[in-house]
Amino acid sequence: MDRHLSLQTYVPRPLADWIKGKARDQQVSVSIVIRDQLVEAWQRENEARKRPAALDPVSGPSFSISPGPSSRRSTIRNATSF
């Protein structure tokens, strides 16, 4: 069974008004709105950690712009396909 801990903080008035408005619209307590926002942010951050790291800009795919064969407009081609 999870144990929930109580946290207290102070927020700027516009943020407090936004949270109170969401609680009023959803007909729940302010603490539920805050909990839901914190859990959502925590899950997003953890999901981001699970994703593979971005490609190294030095050794990752590179692109070049060169004139197209039948047009004056430039086309973008993957440099690894040359």
N, C-alpha and C positions, 0 to 999 in steps of 0.2 A: 504494500500500500504506500502510495506517495505521501510524503509529508509536505504540506504547504507552509511556507514561511510568510510572515507579514512584513511588508516593506513600507516605509514612509518617505515621501519626498515632497519638495516644493517645486512648482512649475509656474511659468509666466501666465498671467491672466488669460491671454488669448488661447493658450493651450488648455487651460482649465475650462474655459467656456466651451471649447470644442468637445472636450471629453464629456462634460455635463450634457451638452446637446445630443451627443451620440447615445448617452445613457437614457436620456429622456425619449429619444426617437425609438430606441430598441426596447424601452420599458424594462431596463435592468439597472442594477446599481453601478455607480461609478467604478467601484473596484473590479467589477466584471469586465467593463470596457478596457480598463487599464491592463488587466490580466491578459485579455485577448490580444491587445496590441503588442504586449511584451512577448507573449508566446509566438505570435506570428513573426516578429522580428528575429527572435531566437531561432526559429525553424528556418527562416530565409538564410541566416548567417551559417547555420550548420549545413544546409544544402549546398551553399556556395563552397564550403570546404570540401565537400564530397566530389565536386566536379574536377576533371583533370585541369592541370595548370595550363595557362595560355602558352602558345608557342613562343619559343625564344625568338625575338625579333631579328637576331643575327642569323640563326640557322633555320628559321621557319620559311614557309613559302614566300617567294617574292614575286612582284608583278612589275611589268614594264608597259609603257605606253608607246605604241608605234603606229605609223600611218597604215591604214587599212589598204588592202590590195585594190579595191575598186571604188574607193571613196576618199575624199579629202579629210573626212572626220577621222579622229584617232580611235583606235580600238584598244582595249585592255586585254592582254593575254597573260596567262600564268607563265612565269619565266621558267618553271620546271618542265614545261611542255615543249621547249625548243629542241 
